[in-house]
């Protein structure tokens, strides 16, 4: 409790400091935490093209007297901004009693802004929330309980809804489904005489397939990138699948197991020795999403570990004729499933909002309205509503349809955990990545890394408790 109080006080001081630093201009620059009634009455500024900073929407008509005014903030890229602004225009046109004003920005700017607004009890009425942060905001008491305020049973089963509850309370409506599986170019596997992966394959089946594939590949071509380069998330996926373990629990527990860590790193060292993954230097020189250095795009890797939410952008890097030649498969399946599959993004209502019912009405409309879905399409992943997806499917590109294929092949086997990384462990997670690369480079042994991560992580836990 003392730590949370300190965080609130510190953030509040940041707000005061920002105002003081800007006072030399003659007129203090508006801080991002100012959501007083006076600030709300000001006309919104034109949206800035530079999406690294917050931009305000001025595309909607001014609200009429007596109309409920809502604020809505999100992060994203230009495509998400443009689509969401068009959808909100439609909402404002079709809802006489509510008018929505928007602010939007890039990822970093959003997460710099929200803690300040949270600390000063000035969050927007509706905000986009990520699974990596939602537990922190719930713990701080700044998100509203919408369990009995929003009915999602017409677009999801009750079991699906319950997955997204925290301590049996729904704090956010899931925005779009996401998850992780494998993608590959069919003709490339054909060229090397390698059979297509089989959805639902076990870890043993995956291992045998990968080693056999590696034996058929020429120099300079490997089966996949080395997961040790993204060690924390990769190990989390591994132990979730095989042991049902969350390394960093939502309840604040620290569940890192040195023996499981050794198993993970030794498994991938064996795969490296078999030529399944590239040598360290080649692996670390590859950049996902870069047309020249992305190993999957340039043909030096057969498999890509792809998220449903961004696989279409990856596929769009290929020439048009290749986009129709993409295959999909699940990740290896253990006793507790394969990779994660669920929404990692939510629409939440601020506890401080004076207009919670209107905020919930906006959220329900965004996730279920057919016309809104046609505008938003897949800018936040696959729609949670099947009716919305069926409405937009004819207009989707080939790459977007592959995302739906990946979703369908991942869903039956996946786990439902949120890959949450508490802020207090951010440095430890970075150490995890650095240590994984050190193993790849031969600079540290597996035993050394496992012991170091166990000790350093436990120290953070002890300091917090």
VOGU-3710 file (C-alpha; in Angstrom, 3 decimals, decimal comma):
1> xxxxxxxxxx> 0,000/0,000/0,000  2,823/2,358/0,879  4,470/1,699/-2,468  1,237/2,450/-4,360  0,752/5,666/-2,381  4,320/6,683/-3,157  3,737/6,015/-6,874  0,616/8,176/-6,846  2,389/11,027/-5,065  5,354/10,797/-7,413
11> xxxxxxxxxx> 3,142/10,913/-10,501  1,225/13,876/-9,105  4,501/15,706/-8,554  5,368/14,988/-12,189  2,212/16,825/-13,246  3,117/19,860/-11,144  6,672/19,754/-12,426  5,530/19,695/-16,056  3,367/22,768/-15,514  6,191/24,621/-13,744
21> xxxxxxxxxx> 8,735/23,795/-16,456  6,445/25,262/-19,113  5,614/28,465/-17,235  8,373/30,460/-18,948  6,413/30,534/-22,201  3,976/33,062/-20,761  1,102/30,551/-21,075  1,690/27,169/-19,437  1,600/24,354/-21,964  -1,346/22,056/-21,309
31> xxxxxxxxxx> -0,189/18,961/-19,476  -1,618/15,604/-20,554  -3,316/15,215/-17,184  -5,567/18,261/-17,520  -9,081/16,917/-17,939  -10,904/19,524/-15,841  -14,262/20,799/-16,985  -12,574/23,889/-18,413  -10,159/21,756/-20,405  -13,004/19,598/-21,705
41> xxxxxxxxxx> -14,821/22,673/-23,023  -11,901/23,776/-25,185  -12,078/23,055/-28,893  -9,975/20,103/-29,935  -6,814/20,685/-31,962  -6,192/19,276/-35,396  -4,693/15,797/-35,328  -0,927/15,845/-35,686  0,646/13,735/-38,373  3,481/12,790/-36,011
51> xxxxxxxxxx> 1,854/9,940/-34,088  4,664/9,833/-31,521  2,734/12,602/-29,744  -0,882/12,744/-28,670  -3,242/14,001/-31,346  -6,789/15,224/-30,839  -9,707/14,569/-33,155  -11,451/17,608/-34,624  -13,332/15,710/-37,333  -16,632/15,558/-35,467
61> xxxxxxxxxx> -19,216/18,279/-35,074  -19,389/20,180/-31,796  -21,704/18,538/-29,254  -25,175/19,935/-28,656  -26,341/21,245/-25,303  -27,259/18,459/-22,892  -25,304/15,824/-24,796  -23,000/13,560/-22,770  -19,361/14,209/-23,653  -16,981/11,256/-23,587
71> xxxxxxxxxx> -13,219/11,150/-24,017  -11,550/8,149/-25,654  -7,770/7,524/-25,780  -5,816/4,796/-27,575  -2,383/3,979/-28,971  -1,534/2,638/-32,417  -0,250/3,364/-35,900  -1,681/5,644/-38,573  -3,967/2,934/-39,966  -5,543/2,367/-36,545
81> xxxxxxxxxx> -5,911/6,100/-35,941  -7,580/6,745/-39,279  -10,002/3,837/-39,003  -10,949/4,578/-35,394  -11,597/8,253/-36,105  -13,935/7,259/-38,958  -15,747/4,841/-36,669  -16,164/7,492/-33,975  -17,505/9,900/-36,597  -20,181/7,316/-37,355
91> xxxxxxxxxx> -20,932/6,842/-33,661  -21,360/10,574/-33,140  -23,619/10,824/-36,186  -25,879/7,992/-35,041  -26,034/8,779/-31,290  -27,793/12,031/-30,504  -27,212/11,726/-26,770  -23,427/11,101/-26,741  -20,488/12,918/-28,318  -16,988/11,392/-28,268
101> xxxxxxxxxx> -13,707/13,290/-28,462  -10,550/11,288/-29,179  -6,865/11,452/-28,395  -4,425/8,996/-29,888  -0,689/8,434/-29,926  2,081/5,898/-30,378  2,729/3,128/-27,820  5,466/4,932/-25,860  3,576/8,185/-25,641  0,433/6,435/-24,444
111> xxxxxxxxxx> 2,172/4,621/-21,594  4,027/7,774/-20,602  0,697/9,600/-20,408  -1,619/7,127/-18,685  0,272/6,812/-15,346  0,188/10,593/-14,977  -3,548/10,754/-15,687  -4,138/7,770/-13,409  -2,262/9,375/-10,523  -4,239/12,603/-10,872
121> xxxxxxxxxx> -7,592/10,781/-11,168  -8,033/12,149/-14,677  -8,126/9,162/-17,005  -10,293/9,460/-20,133  -13,780/7,949/-19,911  -12,775/5,130/-22,248  -9,215/3,936/-22,769  -7,539/1,197/-24,728  -5,689/-1,120/-22,340  -3,031/-3,778/-22,870
131> xxxxxxxxxx> -2,908/-7,098/-21,029  0,615/-6,292/-19,859  -0,724/-3,364/-17,819  -4,337/-4,088/-16,953  -3,543/-5,831/-13,653  -1,527/-2,828/-12,461  -4,384/-0,437/-13,234  -6,887/-2,758/-11,579  -4,688/-2,980/-8,471  -4,553/0,802/-8,349
141> xxxxxxxxxx> -8,357/0,998/-8,407  -8,632/3,251/-11,459  -10,646/0,959/-13,772  -14,388/0,534/-13,366  -16,116/-2,801/-12,784  -18,236/-3,310/-15,909  -19,312/-6,899/-15,146  -23,004/-6,046/-14,839  -22,900/-3,003/-17,105  -22,056/-4,630/-20,427
151> xxxxxxxxxx> -23,661/-7,708/-21,990  -21,265/-9,508/-24,339  -23,145/-12,813/-24,477  -24,452/-12,061/-27,974  -20,892/-12,098/-29,368  -19,037/-14,422/-26,947  -19,826/-17,416/-24,773  -19,904/-16,929/-21,022  -16,822/-19,153/-20,717  -14,962/-16,857/-23,088
161> xxxxxxxxxx> -16,047/-13,810/-21,125  -14,932/-15,406/-17,866  -11,392/-15,831/-19,241  -11,012/-12,058/-19,226  -12,171/-11,528/-15,667  -9,763/-10,595/-12,904  -10,816/-11,927/-9,510  -14,212/-12,677/-11,083  -14,641/-9,068/-12,198  -14,713/-7,815/-15,796
171> xxxxxxxxxx> -12,693/-4,611/-16,116  -12,419/-4,490/-19,895  -14,188/-5,706/-23,014  -11,850/-7,705/-25,267  -11,154/-5,848/-28,487  -9,858/-8,459/-30,909  -8,531/-11,982/-30,671  -4,809/-12,583/-30,940  -2,468/-15,490/-30,516  0,676/-17,090/-31,852
181> xxxxxxxxxx> 1,405/-19,890/-34,283  3,739/-20,765/-37,150  3,581/-19,512/-40,726  5,577/-20,809/-43,692  5,807/-20,575/-47,475  4,486/-23,826/-48,922  6,548/-23,754/-52,107  9,753/-23,332/-50,105  9,058/-26,499/-48,117  8,133/-28,258/-51,367
191> xxxxxxxxxx> 11,462/-27,242/-52,894  13,390/-28,951/-50,097  11,122/-31,998/-49,888  9,899/-31,127/-46,411  6,334/-32,108/-45,390  4,033/-29,369/-44,117  3,754/-29,060/-40,332  0,745/-30,716/-38,727  -1,494/-28,584/-36,444  -1,637/-30,006/-32,946
201> xxxxxxxxxx> 1,811/-31,589/-33,144  3,446/-32,484/-29,839  6,844/-31,235/-28,733  8,371/-34,603/-29,683  6,774/-34,456/-33,128  7,942/-30,892/-33,619  11,493/-31,818/-32,586  11,657/-34,740/-35,005  10,188/-32,679/-37,864  12,565/-29,750/-37,266
211> xxxxxxxxxx> 15,694/-31,927/-37,135  14,657/-33,822/-40,260  13,973/-30,535/-42,056  17,366/-29,162/-40,995  19,108/-32,178/-42,509  17,602/-31,333/-45,924  18,488/-27,641/-45,999  21,499/-26,080/-47,755  24,022/-23,859/-46,008  22,570/-20,496/-45,059
221> xxxxxxxxxx> 19,015/-21,796/-44,577  17,577/-22,844/-41,207  14,255/-24,053/-39,924  13,487/-21,057/-37,669  14,996/-18,277/-35,587  16,516/-19,040/-32,194  13,931/-18,429/-29,412  16,765/-17,817/-26,946  17,046/-14,368/-28,521  13,657/-13,589/-26,923
231> xxxxxxxxxx> 14,326/-15,694/-23,878  11,747/-14,615/-21,279  8,691/-14,784/-23,518  9,933/-17,976/-25,184  10,556/-19,710/-21,872  7,166/-18,532/-20,580  5,514/-20,124/-23,602  7,553/-23,305/-23,080  6,756/-23,779/-19,390  3,124/-22,716/-19,821
241> xxxxxxxxxx> 2,701/-25,387/-22,446  4,514/-28,144/-20,571  4,026/-27,294/-16,873  1,159/-24,782/-16,635  3,469/-22,231/-15,007  3,327/-18,438/-15,110  6,847/-17,274/-14,303  5,561/-13,931/-13,026  2,114/-14,553/-11,587  -0,726/-12,065/-11,692
251> xxxxxxxxxx> -0,915/-12,369/-7,899  2,636/-11,051/-7,586  4,208/-14,473/-7,154  7,661/-15,314/-8,539  7,527/-18,806/-10,033  10,840/-19,026/-11,851  12,279/-22,531/-11,623  16,009/-22,941/-12,307  15,592/-26,535/-13,465  12,873/-25,575/-15,947
261> xxxxxxxxxx> 15,140/-22,774/-17,148  17,966/-25,239/-17,744  15,586/-27,558/-19,586  14,455/-24,726/-21,863  17,960/-23,543/-22,729  19,347/-27,075/-23,122  16,472/-27,972/-25,450  17,277/-25,086/-27,765  21,009/-25,720/-27,539  20,316/-29,229/-28,817
271> xxxxxxxxxx> 18,280/-27,735/-31,671  21,120/-25,315/-32,420  23,614/-28,195/-32,526  21,301/-29,951/-35,018  21,287/-26,891/-37,287  17,621/-26,096/-36,689  18,371/-22,463/-35,740  21,096/-20,136/-37,052  24,416/-19,504/-35,305  24,242/-16,641/-32,831
281> xxxxxxxxxx> 25,690/-13,892/-35,014  23,441/-14,659/-37,973  20,417/-14,940/-35,712  21,054/-11,589/-34,032  21,593/-9,875/-37,393  18,045/-10,709/-38,482  15,344/-8,063/-38,002  11,688/-9,003/-38,140  9,696/-6,823/-40,489  12,713/-5,585/-42,444
291> xxxxxxxxxx> 12,418/-6,487/-46,121  16,107/-7,375/-46,432  17,186/-8,686/-43,025  14,019/-10,549/-42,025  15,077/-14,207/-42,313  11,589/-15,434/-43,174  11,106/-12,853/-45,897  14,519/-13,391/-47,517  14,173/-17,185/-47,455  16,824/-18,089/-44,888
301> xxxxxxxxxx> 14,207/-19,310/-42,373  11,381/-21,767/-43,095  9,123/-21,024/-40,124  8,031/-17,743/-38,585  6,493/-17,514/-35,131  3,665/-15,130/-36,045  1,019/-13,266/-34,077  -2,504/-13,139/-35,483  -2,533/-9,393/-34,876  0,367/-8,545/-37,183
311> xxxxxxxxxx> 0,862/-11,530/-39,490  -0,853/-9,731/-42,373  1,763/-6,956/-42,227  4,530/-9,577/-42,302  2,979/-11,306/-45,321  2,567/-8,003/-47,144  6,366/-7,785/-47,298  6,310/-10,688/-49,765  5,653/-10,251/-53,494  1,951/-10,586/-54,294
321> xxxxxxxxxx> 2,295/-14,079/-55,774  3,808/-15,422/-52,530  0,976/-14,122/-50,346  -1,349/-16,811/-51,670  1,231/-19,504/-50,824  1,329/-19,138/-47,020  0,644/-22,092/-44,721  -0,221/-21,935/-41,022  0,244/-24,259/-38,074  -0,019/-24,307/-34,292
331> xxxxxxxxxx> 3,006/-24,092/-32,027  4,084/-27,377/-30,347  1,470/-28,682/-27,915  2,315/-29,842/-24,401  0,121/-31,247/-21,647  -1,338/-27,771/-21,060  -1,724/-26,540/-24,631  0,426/-24,561/-27,009  1,060/-20,834/-27,339  -1,327/-18,250/-25,942
341> xxxxxxxxxx> -4,552/-17,277/-27,687  -6,912/-14,574/-26,531  -7,419/-10,846/-26,645  -4,433/-8,895/-25,408  -6,179/-5,565/-25,814  -9,232/-4,212/-24,035  -11,556/-1,231/-23,899  -11,863/-0,090/-20,298  -13,887/2,530/-18,443  -12,167/4,800/-15,954
351> xxxxxxxxxx> -13,423/4,583/-12,392  -13,365/8,390/-12,266  -15,676/8,694/-15,317  -18,972/10,438/-14,461  -20,553/8,813/-17,518  -19,963/5,093/-17,119  -23,200/4,005/-18,799  -22,462/6,081/-21,887  -18,878/4,799/-21,897  -20,114/1,193/-21,846
361> xxxxxxxxxx> -22,553/1,992/-24,652  -19,643/3,239/-26,770  -17,576/0,127/-26,037  -20,394/-2,293/-26,854  -21,009/-0,463/-30,118  -17,326/-0,616/-31,146  -16,997/-4,361/-30,584  -20,363/-5,463/-32,012  -21,720/-2,972/-34,549  -21,499/-4,269/-38,118
371> xxxxxxxxxx> -20,878/-0,869/-39,712  -18,206/-0,053/-37,133  -16,588/-3,404/-37,888  -16,509/-2,653/-41,606  -14,570/0,521/-40,844  -12,221/-0,918/-38,229  -11,673/-4,286/-39,955  -8,537/-5,841/-38,359  -6,680/-2,762/-37,055  -6,893/-4,269/-33,548
381> xxxxxxxxxx> -6,747/-7,933/-34,497  -9,555/-10,244/-35,531  -12,997/-9,036/-34,358  -14,382/-10,841/-31,318  -17,777/-10,956/-32,997  -18,279/-13,663/-35,631  -21,036/-11,578/-37,226  -18,648/-8,667/-37,626  -15,994/-10,917/-39,153  -18,494/-12,426/-41,622
391> xxxxxxxxxx> -19,466/-8,903/-42,647  -15,897/-7,776/-43,319  -14,488/-11,016/-44,753  -15,307/-10,223/-48,420  -13,327/-6,984/-48,175  -10,229/-8,481/-46,530  -6,944/-8,832/-48,360  -5,276/-12,196/-48,914  -2,897/-11,413/-46,048  -5,735/-10,575/-43,675
401> xxxxxxxxxx> -7,448/-13,839/-44,528  -4,274/-15,703/-43,574  -4,578/-14,060/-40,161  -8,028/-15,636/-39,808  -6,636/-19,005/-40,921  -3,917/-18,686/-38,281  -6,530/-17,848/-35,661  -8,586/-20,904/-36,548  -5,598/-23,248/-36,395  -4,231/-21,812/-33,141
411> xxxxxxxxxx> -7,445/-21,603/-31,118  -8,079/-25,335/-30,472  -4,654/-25,921/-28,929  -3,702/-22,680/-27,236  -3,495/-21,695/-23,597  -5,329/-18,624/-22,349  -2,706/-16,865/-20,251  -1,860/-13,190/-20,498  1,851/-12,723/-21,120  2,046/-10,123/-18,389
421> xxxxxxxxxx> 5,382/-8,566/-17,426  5,038/-6,462/-14,251  6,914/-3,182/-14,466  8,914/-4,070/-11,353  10,500/-6,945/-13,301  11,266/-4,991/-16,497  15,015/-4,942/-15,857  14,983/-8,642/-14,965  13,225/-9,485/-18,226  15,876/-7,486/-20,093
431> xxxxxxxxxx> 18,534/-9,480/-18,226  16,770/-12,635/-19,333  17,177/-11,619/-22,977  20,818/-10,604/-22,510  21,586/-13,872/-20,722  19,907/-15,873/-23,481  22,108/-14,169/-26,051  25,149/-14,776/-23,826  24,388/-18,512/-23,928  24,036/-18,367/-27,707
441> xxxxxxxxxx> 27,431/-16,644/-27,965  29,085/-19,059/-25,552  29,769/-16,301/-23,016  27,739/-17,912/-20,193  26,759/-21,474/-19,387  23,182/-22,616/-18,923  23,849/-23,327/-15,236  25,299/-19,857/-14,696  22,307/-18,183/-16,321  19,745/-20,263/-14,423
451> xxxxxxxxxx> 21,399/-19,506/-11,080  21,814/-15,806/-11,845  18,193/-15,328/-12,954  16,882/-17,267/-9,946  18,862/-15,146/-7,488  18,267/-11,759/-9,125  14,548/-12,400/-9,659  14,053/-13,611/-6,108  15,800/-10,488/-4,830  13,303/-8,293/-6,697
461> xxxxx> 10,436/-10,313/-5,241  11,829/-10,037/-1,706  12,326/-6,277/-2,080  8,718/-5,896/-3,194  7,357/-7,943/-0,333
//
